[in-house]
Amino acid sequence: MLRVKAGDVDRMGLLFERYHRKLYSFLYHMLGRADTSEDLVQTVFYRMLKYRHTYTGEGEFRTWMYHLARNVLADHIKKNRHSTHHADVQDFAEKIGGAPGPTKGCSASRK
């Protein structure tokens, strides 16, 4: 990463080959979504390039990389906190072969 910081950005390909699977596994474990995890891996590597000036080389590269990954994950969660999709049971019933009618007795009041 020190070479990348010094301007040899072609070395990012080597870092990607070494670490993209580990980052993907980390993000997939946290999110459980393959497509989103792949997108976030790309975002982490983008941020590595963008913030390469912050890498000091004093600690392990992986520590810095996972710090960026946690920030990317936190940003993703904050951004998508209110956009969760709640499935309607009626929609699923229509997809699997017809919507069931109302259950008898559900609307009856108790005495």
C-alpha positions as CSV (number, residue, x, y, z in Angstrom):
1,M,0.0,0.0,0.0
2,L,3.0,2.3,0.5
3,R,3.8,2.1,-3.2
4,V,0.2,2.9,-4.0
5,K,0.4,5.9,-1.7
6,A,3.6,7.0,-3.4
7,G,1.7,7.0,-6.8
8,D,2.1,3.5,-8.1
9,V,-1.7,2.9,-8.4
10,D,-1.2,-0.1,-10.6
11,R,-0.4,-2.0,-7.4
12,M,-4.1,-1.8,-6.5
13,G,-4.7,-4.7,-8.8
14,L,-2.4,-6.9,-6.6
15,L,-4.1,-5.7,-3.4
16,F,-7.5,-6.5,-5.0
17,E,-6.4,-10.0,-5.9
18,R,-5.1,-10.6,-2.4
19,Y,-7.9,-9.2,-0.4
20,H,-11.2,-9.0,-2.3
21,R,-12.4,-12.4,-1.2
22,K,-11.7,-11.7,2.4
23,L,-13.5,-8.4,2.3
24,Y,-16.4,-10.0,0.5
25,S,-16.6,-12.7,3.2
26,F,-16.6,-10.1,5.9
27,L,-19.3,-7.9,4.3
28,Y,-21.4,-10.9,3.3
29,H,-21.2,-12.2,6.9
30,M,-22.4,-8.8,8.1
31,L,-25.2,-8.2,5.5
32,G,-26.2,-11.6,4.2
33,R,-26.6,-10.2,0.7
34,A,-24.2,-11.2,-2.1
35,D,-25.0,-8.4,-4.6
36,T,-24.6,-5.7,-2.0
37,S,-21.5,-7.2,-0.6
38,E,-19.9,-7.2,-4.0
39,D,-20.8,-3.5,-4.5
40,L,-19.4,-2.6,-1.1
41,V,-16.1,-4.4,-1.9
42,Q,-15.7,-2.1,-4.9
43,T,-16.5,0.9,-2.7
44,V,-13.8,-0.2,-0.1
45,F,-11.2,-0.3,-2.9
46,Y,-12.3,3.0,-4.2
47,R,-11.9,4.5,-0.8
48,M,-8.5,2.9,-0.5
49,L,-7.4,4.9,-3.5
50,K,-9.2,8.1,-2.4
51,Y,-7.8,8.0,1.1
52,R,-4.4,6.5,0.4
53,H,-2.8,9.5,1.9
54,T,-4.1,8.5,5.3
55,Y,-2.3,5.2,5.3
56,T,0.8,5.6,7.4
57,G,2.4,2.1,7.2
58,E,2.8,2.0,11.0
59,G,0.2,-0.7,11.6
60,E,-0.9,-3.6,9.5
61,F,-2.4,-2.9,6.1
62,R,-5.3,-5.2,6.9
63,T,-6.2,-3.2,10.0
64,W,-6.5,-0.1,7.9
65,M,-8.4,-1.9,5.1
66,Y,-11.0,-3.4,7.6
67,H,-11.4,0.0,9.2
68,L,-12.4,1.4,5.8
69,A,-14.7,-1.6,5.3
70,R,-16.4,-1.0,8.6
71,N,-16.9,2.7,7.6
72,V,-18.3,1.7,4.2
73,L,-20.7,-0.8,5.9
74,A,-21.8,1.8,8.4
75,D,-22.5,4.3,5.7
76,H,-24.4,1.7,3.7
77,I,-26.6,0.8,6.7
78,K,-27.3,4.5,7.5
79,K,-28.2,5.3,3.9
80,N,-30.5,2.3,3.6
81,R,-32.0,2.3,7.1
82,H,-35.4,3.6,6.0
83,S,-35.6,1.8,2.6
84,T,-36.1,-1.7,3.9
85,H,-38.8,-3.5,2.0
86,H,-41.6,-5.2,3.9
87,A,-43.3,-7.9,2.0
88,D,-47.0,-8.1,2.0
89,V,-48.4,-11.5,2.7
90,Q,-51.1,-10.9,0.1
91,D,-48.4,-10.4,-2.6
92,F,-46.8,-13.7,-1.8
93,A,-50.1,-15.5,-1.8
94,E,-50.9,-14.1,-5.3
95,K,-47.5,-15.3,-6.6
96,I,-47.9,-18.9,-5.4
97,G,-51.3,-19.5,-6.8
98,G,-54.1,-17.3,-5.6
99,A,-54.9,-15.1,-2.7
100,P,-56.7,-16.9,0.2
101,G,-59.9,-15.4,1.4
102,P,-60.2,-14.0,4.9
103,T,-60.1,-16.6,7.6
104,K,-63.4,-17.4,9.1
105,G,-63.8,-16.0,12.6
106,C,-61.0,-13.6,12.4
107,S,-63.2,-10.6,12.3
108,A,-65.7,-11.9,14.8
109,S,-65.7,-10.1,18.1
110,R,-65.2,-12.0,21.3
111,K,-68.0,-12.1,23.8
